[in-house]
């Protein structure tokens, strides 16, 4: 299915420098992987719906509830810089 020349060509395209021993090793490993994929291709999956997860998961996040923090002053006091009652942060957008 795959030979050492193909592995060499793909490694070259990926800009990988493989030794001849590594090319031989990867050829063997990739052949095993492709053989396994061929086995999977033989399975009848006509009645199996496509899935993205092995188990069904519904929305597991909690709902956001806005509420003021009770000790706002302590948060502001722990900030590296503040301007009035706000955090002061470095400018990230250009005015232009």
C-alpha distances in whole Angstrom, upper triangle without the diagonal:
4,7,10,12,10,11,14,15,14,17,19,19,20,23,21,22,20,21,19,19,18,15,14,15,13,10,10,12,9,7,10,11,8,8,12,12,11,14,16,15,16,20,23,24,26,29,28,30,28,29,29,30,30,34,36,38,41,43,44,46,49,52,53,57,59,62,63,63,66,67,66,68,66,63,65,66,63,61,61,63,65,67,70,68,64,62,61,58,57,57,53,54,55,58,57
4,7,8,6,8,11,11,11,13,16,16,17,19,18,19,16,17,15,16,15,11,11,12,10,7,9,10,7,6,10,10,8,10,13,13,13,16,18,17,19,22,25,26,29,32,30,31,29,30,29,31,31,34,37,39,42,43,44,45,49,51,52,56,58,61,62,62,65,65,64,66,64,61,63,64,61,59,59,61,63,65,67,66,62,59,59,56,54,54,51,51,53,56,55
4,5,5,7,9,10,11,13,14,16,17,18,17,17,15,15,13,13,13,9,9,11,10,6,9,11,9,8,12,13,12,13,16,17,17,19,21,21,23,26,29,30,32,35,34,35,33,33,33,34,34,38,40,42,45,46,47,48,52,54,55,59,60,63,65,64,67,67,66,68,66,63,64,65,62,60,60,62,64,66,69,68,64,61,61,57,55,55,52,53,54,57,56
4,5,5,6,9,10,10,12,14,15,16,14,14,11,11,9,10,10,6,6,9,8,6,9,11,10,10,14,15,14,16,19,19,20,22,24,24,26,29,32,33,35,38,36,37,35,35,34,35,35,39,42,43,46,47,47,49,52,55,55,59,60,63,64,63,67,66,65,67,65,62,63,64,61,59,58,61,63,65,68,67,63,60,59,56,54,54,51,51,53,56,55
4,5,5,6,9,10,10,12,14,15,14,14,12,13,11,13,12,9,10,13,11,9,12,14,13,13,17,17,16,18,21,21,21,24,26,25,27,30,33,34,36,39,38,38,36,36,35,37,37,41,43,44,47,48,48,50,53,55,56,60,61,64,65,64,67,67,66,68,66,62,64,65,62,60,59,61,63,65,68,67,63,60,59,56,54,54,50,51,52,55,54
4,5,5,6,8,10,11,12,14,13,14,13,14,13,15,13,9,11,13,11,8,12,13,11,11,15,15,13,16,19,18,18,22,23,22,25,27,30,31,33,36,34,35,32,33,32,33,34,37,40,41,43,44,45,46,50,52,53,56,58,60,62,61,65,64,63,65,63,60,61,62,59,57,57,58,60,62,65,64,60,57,57,53,51,51,48,48,49,53,51
4,5,5,6,8,10,10,12,10,11,9,11,10,12,10,6,8,10,7,6,10,11,9,10,14,13,13,16,18,18,19,22,23,23,25,28,31,31,33,36,34,35,32,32,31,32,32,36,38,39,42,43,43,44,48,50,51,54,56,58,60,59,62,62,61,62,60,57,58,60,56,55,54,56,58,60,63,62,58,55,55,51,49,49,46,47,48,51,50
4,6,5,6,9,10,10,9,9,8,9,9,11,10,6,9,12,10,9,13,14,12,14,17,17,17,20,22,21,22,25,26,26,29,31,34,35,37,40,38,38,35,35,34,35,36,39,42,42,45,46,46,47,50,52,53,56,58,60,61,60,64,63,62,63,61,58,59,60,57,55,54,56,58,60,63,62,59,56,55,51,49,49,46,46,47,51,50
4,5,5,6,9,10,10,11,11,13,13,15,13,10,13,15,12,12,15,16,14,15,19,18,17,20,22,22,22,26,26,26,29,31,34,34,36,39,37,37,34,34,33,35,36,39,41,42,44,45,45,46,50,52,52,56,57,59,60,60,63,63,61,63,61,58,59,60,57,55,54,56,58,60,63,62,58,55,54,50,48,48,44,45,46,49,48
4,5,5,6,8,9,11,11,14,14,16,13,10,13,14,11,11,15,14,12,14,17,16,15,19,20,19,21,24,24,24,27,29,32,31,33,36,34,34,31,31,29,31,32,36,37,38,41,41,42,42,46,48,48,52,53,56,57,56,60,59,58,60,58,54,55,57,54,52,51,53,55,57,59,58,55,52,51,47,45,45,41,42,43,47,45
4,5,5,6,5,7,7,10,11,13,10,9,12,13,10,11,15,14,13,15,18,17,17,20,22,21,23,26,26,26,29,31,34,34,36,39,36,36,33,33,31,32,33,37,39,39,41,42,42,43,46,48,48,52,53,55,56,55,59,58,57,58,56,53,54,55,52,50,49,51,53,55,58,57,54,51,50,46,44,44,41,41,42,46,45
4,5,5,6,7,9,12,13,15,13,11,15,16,14,14,18,18,16,19,21,20,20,24,25,24,26,29,29,29,32,34,37,36,39,41,39,39,35,35,33,35,36,40,41,42,44,44,44,45,48,50,50,54,54,57,58,57,60,60,58,60,58,54,55,56,53,51,50,52,54,56,59,58,54,51,50,46,44,44,41,41,42,45,44
4,5,8,10,12,15,16,18,16,14,17,18,15,16,19,19,17,19,22,20,20,23,25,23,25,28,28,28,31,33,35,34,36,39,37,36,33,33,31,33,34,38,39,39,42,42,42,43,46,48,48,51,52,55,56,55,58,58,56,58,56,53,53,55,52,50,49,50,52,54,57,56,52,49,48,44,42,42,38,39,39,43,42
4,5,9,11,14,16,18,15,13,17,17,14,15,19,18,16,19,21,19,19,23,24,23,25,28,27,27,31,32,35,34,36,38,36,35,32,31,29,31,32,35,37,37,39,39,39,40,43,45,45,48,49,52,52,52,55,55,53,55,53,49,50,52,48,46,45,47,49,51,54,53,49,46,45,42,40,39,36,37,38,41,40
4,7,9,13,15,17,14,14,17,18,15,17,20,20,18,21,23,22,22,26,27,26,28,31,31,31,34,36,38,37,40,42,39,39,35,35,32,34,35,39,40,40,42,42,42,42,46,47,47,50,51,53,54,53,56,56,54,55,53,50,51,52,49,47,45,47,49,51,55,54,50,47,46,42,40,40,36,37,38,41,40
4,6,10,12,14,11,11,14,14,12,14,18,17,16,19,21,20,21,24,25,25,27,29,29,30,33,35,38,37,39,42,39,39,35,35,32,33,34,38,40,40,42,42,42,42,46,48,47,51,52,54,54,53,57,56,54,56,54,50,51,52,49,47,46,48,50,52,56,55,51,48,47,43,41,41,38,39,40,44,43
4,7,10,12,9,10,13,14,13,15,18,17,17,20,22,22,23,26,27,27,29,31,32,32,35,37,40,40,42,44,42,42,38,38,35,36,37,41,43,43,45,45,45,45,49,51,51,54,55,57,57,56,59,58,57,58,56,53,54,55,51,49,48,50,53,55,58,57,54,50,49,46,44,44,41,42,43,46,46
4,6,8,6,6,10,10,10,12,14,14,15,17,19,19,20,23,24,25,27,29,30,30,33,35,38,38,41,43,41,41,38,37,35,36,36,40,42,42,45,45,45,46,49,51,52,55,56,58,59,57,61,60,59,60,57,54,56,56,53,51,50,52,55,57,60,59,56,52,52,48,46,46,43,45,46,49,49
4,5,5,6,9,10,10,12,14,15,16,18,20,21,22,24,26,26,28,30,31,32,35,37,40,40,43,45,43,44,40,40,38,38,39,42,45,45,48,49,48,49,52,55,55,58,59,61,62,60,63,63,61,63,60,57,58,59,55,54,53,55,58,60,63,62,59,56,55,51,49,50,47,48,49,53,52
4,5,5,6,9,10,10,12,14,15,16,19,20,21,22,25,26,27,29,30,31,33,36,39,40,42,45,43,43,41,40,39,39,39,43,46,46,49,50,50,51,54,57,57,60,61,64,64,63,66,65,64,66,63,60,62,62,59,57,56,58,61,63,67,66,62,59,58,54,53,53,50,51,52,56,55
4,5,5,6,9,10,11,12,14,15,17,18,20,21,23,24,26,28,29,30,32,34,38,39,42,44,42,42,40,39,38,38,38,41,44,45,48,49,48,49,53,55,56,59,61,63,63,62,65,64,63,65,62,59,61,61,58,57,56,58,61,63,66,65,62,58,58,54,53,53,50,52,53,57,56
4,5,5,6,8,10,10,12,14,15,16,18,20,21,22,24,26,27,28,30,32,36,36,39,41,39,40,37,36,34,35,35,38,41,41,44,45,45,46,49,52,52,56,57,59,60,58,61,61,60,61,59,56,57,58,54,53,52,55,57,60,63,62,58,55,54,51,49,50,47,48,50,53,53
4,5,5,6,9,10,10,12,14,15,16,18,20,21,22,24,26,26,29,31,34,35,37,40,38,38,36,35,34,34,35,38,41,42,45,45,45,46,50,52,53,56,58,60,61,60,63,62,61,63,61,58,59,60,56,55,54,56,59,61,64,63,59,56,56,52,50,51,47,49,50,54,53
4,6,5,6,9,10,11,13,14,15,17,19,20,21,23,25,26,28,30,33,34,37,40,38,39,36,36,35,35,35,38,41,42,46,47,46,48,51,54,55,58,60,62,63,62,65,65,64,65,63,60,61,62,59,58,57,59,62,64,67,66,62,59,58,55,53,54,51,52,53,57,56
4,5,5,6,9,10,11,13,14,16,17,19,20,22,23,25,27,29,32,33,36,38,36,37,34,34,32,33,32,36,39,40,43,44,44,45,48,51,52,55,57,59,60,59,62,62,61,63,60,57,59,60,56,55,54,57,59,62,65,63,60,57,56,53,52,52,49,51,52,56,56
4,5,5,6,8,10,10,12,14,15,16,18,20,21,22,24,26,30,30,33,35,33,34,31,31,29,30,30,33,36,37,40,41,41,42,46,48,49,53,54,57,58,57,60,60,59,60,58,55,57,58,54,53,52,55,57,59,62,61,57,54,54,50,49,50,46,48,49,53,52
4,6,5,6,9,10,10,12,14,15,16,18,20,21,23,25,29,29,32,35,33,34,31,31,30,31,31,34,37,38,42,43,43,44,48,51,52,55,57,59,61,60,63,63,62,64,61,58,60,61,58,56,56,58,60,63,65,64,60,57,57,53,52,52,49,50,52,55,55
4,6,5,6,9,10,11,13,14,15,17,19,20,22,24,28,29,32,34,32,33,31,31,30,30,30,34,37,38,41,43,43,44,48,51,52,55,57,60,61,60,63,63,62,64,62,59,61,62,58,57,57,59,61,64,67,65,62,58,58,55,54,54,51,52,54,58,57
4,5,5,6,9,10,11,13,14,16,17,19,21,22,26,27,30,32,30,31,28,28,27,27,26,30,33,34,38,39,39,41,44,47,48,52,54,56,57,56,59,59,59,61,58,55,57,58,55,54,54,56,58,61,63,61,58,55,55,52,51,51,48,49,51,55,55
4,5,5,6,8,10,10,12,14,15,16,19,21,24,24,27,30,28,29,26,26,25,26,26,29,32,33,37,38,38,40,43,46,47,51,53,55,57,56,59,59,58,60,58,55,57,58,55,53,53,56,58,60,62,61,57,54,54,51,50,50,47,48,50,53,53
4,5,5,6,9,10,10,12,14,15,17,19,23,24,27,29,27,29,27,27,27,27,27,31,33,35,38,40,40,42,46,48,50,53,55,58,60,59,62,62,62,64,62,58,60,62,58,57,57,59,61,63,66,64,61,58,58,55,54,54,50,51,53,57,56
4,5,5,6,9,10,11,13,14,16,18,21,22,26,28,26,28,26,26,25,25,24,28,31,33,36,38,38,40,44,47,48,52,54,57,58,58,61,61,60,63,60,57,59,61,57,56,56,59,61,63,65,63,60,57,58,54,54,54,51,52,54,57,57
4,5,5,6,9,10,11,12,15,16,20,20,23,26,23,25,22,22,22,22,21,25,28,30,33,35,35,37,41,43,45,49,51,53,55,54,57,58,57,59,57,54,56,58,54,53,53,56,57,60,62,60,57,54,54,51,50,51,47,48,51,54,54
4,5,5,6,9,10,10,13,15,18,19,22,24,23,24,22,22,22,23,23,26,29,31,34,36,37,39,42,45,46,50,52,55,57,56,59,60,59,62,60,56,58,60,57,55,56,58,59,61,64,62,59,56,56,53,52,52,49,49,51,55,54
4,5,5,6,9,10,11,14,17,18,21,24,22,24,23,24,24,24,23,27,30,32,35,38,38,40,44,47,48,52,54,57,59,59,62,62,62,64,62,59,61,63,59,58,58,61,62,65,67,65,61,59,59,56,55,55,52,53,55,58,58
4,5,5,6,9,10,12,15,16,20,22,20,22,20,21,21,21,20,23,26,29,32,34,35,37,41,43,45,49,51,54,56,56,59,59,59,61,59,56,59,60,57,56,56,59,60,62,65,62,59,57,57,54,54,54,50,51,54,57,57
4,5,5,6,9,10,14,14,17,20,18,19,17,18,18,19,19,22,25,27,30,32,33,36,39,42,44,47,50,52,55,54,57,58,58,60,58,55,57,59,56,55,55,57,59,61,63,61,57,55,55,52,52,52,48,49,51,54,54
4,5,5,7,9,13,14,17,19,18,20,19,20,21,22,21,25,27,30,33,35,36,39,42,45,47,50,53,56,58,58,61,62,61,64,62,59,61,63,60,58,59,61,62,64,66,64,61,58,59,56,55,55,52,52,54,57,57
4,5,5,7,11,13,16,18,17,19,19,20,21,21,20,23,26,29,32,35,35,38,42,44,46,50,53,55,58,58,61,62,61,64,62,59,61,63,60,59,60,62,63,65,67,65,62,59,60,57,57,57,53,54,56,59,59
4,5,6,9,10,13,15,14,16,15,16,17,18,16,20,22,25,28,31,32,35,38,41,43,47,49,52,54,54,57,58,58,61,59,56,58,60,57,56,57,59,60,62,64,62,59,56,57,54,54,54,51,51,54,57,56
4,5,8,9,12,15,14,16,15,17,18,19,19,22,24,27,30,32,34,36,40,42,44,48,50,53,56,56,59,60,60,63,61,58,60,62,59,58,59,60,61,63,65,63,60,57,58,55,55,55,51,52,54,57,56
4,7,9,12,14,14,17,17,19,21,22,20,23,26,29,32,34,36,39,42,44,47,50,53,56,59,59,62,63,63,65,64,61,63,65,62,61,62,64,65,67,68,66,63,61,62,59,58,58,55,55,57,60,60
4,6,9,11,11,14,14,16,18,19,17,20,22,26,29,32,33,36,39,42,44,48,50,53,56,56,59,61,60,63,62,59,61,63,60,59,60,62,63,65,67,64,61,59,60,57,57,57,54,54,57,60,59
4,6,8,9,12,13,16,18,19,18,20,22,25,28,31,33,36,39,41,44,47,50,53,56,56,60,61,61,64,62,59,62,64,61,60,62,63,64,66,67,65,62,60,61,58,58,58,55,55,58,60,60
4,6,5,8,9,12,15,16,15,17,19,22,24,27,29,32,36,38,40,44,47,50,53,53,56,58,57,61,59,56,59,61,58,57,59,60,61,62,64,61,58,57,58,55,55,55,52,52,54,57,57
4,6,8,10,13,17,18,17,19,20,23,25,28,30,33,37,38,41,44,47,50,54,54,57,59,59,62,61,58,60,63,60,59,60,62,62,64,65,62,59,58,59,56,57,56,53,53,55,58,57
4,6,9,12,16,17,16,17,18,21,23,26,28,32,34,36,39,42,45,49,52,52,55,57,57,61,59,56,59,61,59,58,60,61,61,63,64,61,58,57,58,56,56,56,53,53,56,58,58
4,6,9,12,13,12,14,14,18,20,23,25,28,31,33,36,39,42,46,49,49,52,54,54,57,56,53,55,58,55,54,56,58,58,59,61,58,55,54,55,53,53,53,50,50,53,55,55
4,6,10,11,12,13,12,16,17,20,23,26,29,30,33,36,39,43,46,46,49,51,51,54,53,50,53,55,53,52,53,55,55,56,58,55,52,51,52,50,50,50,47,47,50,52,52
4,7,9,10,12,12,15,17,19,21,24,27,29,32,35,38,41,44,45,48,50,49,52,51,48,50,53,50,49,51,52,52,54,55,52,49,48,49,47,47,47,43,44,46,49,48
4,6,7,9,9,11,13,16,18,21,24,26,28,32,35,38,41,41,44,46,46,49,48,45,47,49,47,46,47,49,49,51,52,49,46,45,46,44,44,44,41,42,44,47,47
4,7,9,9,10,13,14,16,18,22,24,26,30,32,35,38,38,42,43,43,46,44,41,44,46,43,42,44,45,46,47,49,46,43,42,43,40,41,41,38,38,41,44,44
4,5,7,8,11,13,14,17,21,23,25,29,32,35,37,37,40,42,42,45,43,40,43,45,42,42,43,45,45,47,49,46,43,41,43,41,41,42,39,40,43,45,46
4,7,9,13,16,16,19,22,25,28,31,34,37,39,39,42,44,44,47,45,43,45,47,45,44,46,48,48,50,51,49,46,44,46,43,44,45,42,43,46,49,49
4,6,10,13,13,17,20,23,26,29,32,34,37,37,40,42,42,45,44,41,44,46,43,43,45,47,47,49,50,47,45,43,45,43,44,45,42,43,46,49,50
4,7,10,11,15,18,20,23,26,30,32,35,36,38,41,41,44,43,40,43,45,43,42,45,46,46,48,49,46,43,42,44,42,43,44,41,42,45,47,48
4,7,8,11,14,16,19,23,26,29,32,32,35,37,37,40,39,36,39,41,39,39,41,43,42,44,45,42,40,38,41,39,40,41,38,39,42,45,46
4,6,9,12,14,17,20,23,26,29,30,33,35,35,38,38,35,38,40,38,38,40,41,41,43,43,40,38,37,39,38,39,40,37,38,41,43,44
4,6,8,10,13,16,20,22,26,26,29,32,31,35,34,31,34,37,35,34,37,38,37,39,39,36,34,33,36,34,36,36,34,35,38,40,41
4,7,10,12,15,19,21,24,24,27,29,30,33,32,29,32,35,33,32,35,36,36,38,38,35,33,32,34,33,35,36,34,35,39,40,42
4,7,9,12,15,18,21,21,24,26,26,29,29,26,29,31,29,29,32,33,32,34,35,31,29,28,31,30,32,32,31,32,36,37,39
4,6,9,12,15,18,18,21,24,24,27,27,24,27,30,28,28,31,32,31,33,33,29,28,27,30,29,32,33,31,33,36,38,40
4,6,10,13,16,17,20,23,23,26,26,24,26,29,28,28,31,32,30,32,31,28,26,26,29,29,31,32,31,31,35,36,38
4,6,9,13,14,17,20,19,23,23,21,23,26,25,24,28,28,27,28,28,24,23,23,26,25,28,28,28,29,32,33,35
4,6,10,12,15,17,17,21,21,19,22,25,24,24,27,28,26,27,26,23,22,22,25,26,29,29,29,30,33,34,37
4,7,9,12,15,14,18,19,17,19,22,22,22,25,25,23,24,23,19,18,19,22,23,26,27,27,28,31,32,34
4,6,9,12,12,15,16,15,17,20,20,20,24,24,22,23,21,17,17,18,22,23,27,28,28,29,33,33,36
4,6,9,8,12,13,12,14,17,17,18,21,21,19,19,18,14,14,16,20,21,25,26,27,28,32,32,35
4,6,6,10,10,9,11,14,14,15,19,19,17,19,17,14,14,15,19,20,24,26,27,29,32,32,36
4,6,9,9,10,12,14,15,17,20,21,19,20,18,15,16,17,21,23,26,28,30,32,35,35,39
4,6,6,7,9,10,12,14,17,18,16,18,16,13,14,15,19,21,25,27,28,31,34,34,38
4,6,5,6,9,10,11,15,15,13,14,13,9,10,11,15,17,21,23,25,27,30,31,34
4,5,5,6,9,10,13,13,11,13,11,8,10,11,15,17,21,23,26,28,31,31,35
4,5,5,6,9,12,13,12,15,14,11,12,12,15,18,21,24,26,29,31,32,36
4,5,5,7,10,11,10,13,13,10,10,9,13,14,18,21,22,25,28,29,33
4,5,5,9,8,7,9,9,7,7,7,10,12,16,19,21,23,26,27,31
4,6,8,9,8,11,11,10,10,10,12,14,18,21,23,26,28,29,33
4,7,9,9,13,14,12,12,10,12,14,17,20,22,25,28,29,33
4,5,7,10,12,11,9,7,8,10,13,16,18,21,24,25,29
4,7,11,13,13,11,8,8,9,11,15,17,20,23,24,28
4,7,10,11,9,6,5,7,10,13,16,19,21,22,25
4,6,7,6,4,5,8,11,14,17,19,21,22,25
4,6,5,6,6,9,12,14,17,19,20,20,24
4,6,8,9,13,16,17,20,22,23,23,27
4,7,9,13,16,18,20,22,24,24,28
4,6,9,13,14,17,18,21,21,25
4,6,10,12,14,17,19,20,24
4,7,9,12,14,17,17,21
4,6,9,12,14,16,19
4,6,9,12,13,17
4,6,8,10,13
4,7,10,12
4,6,9
4,5
4
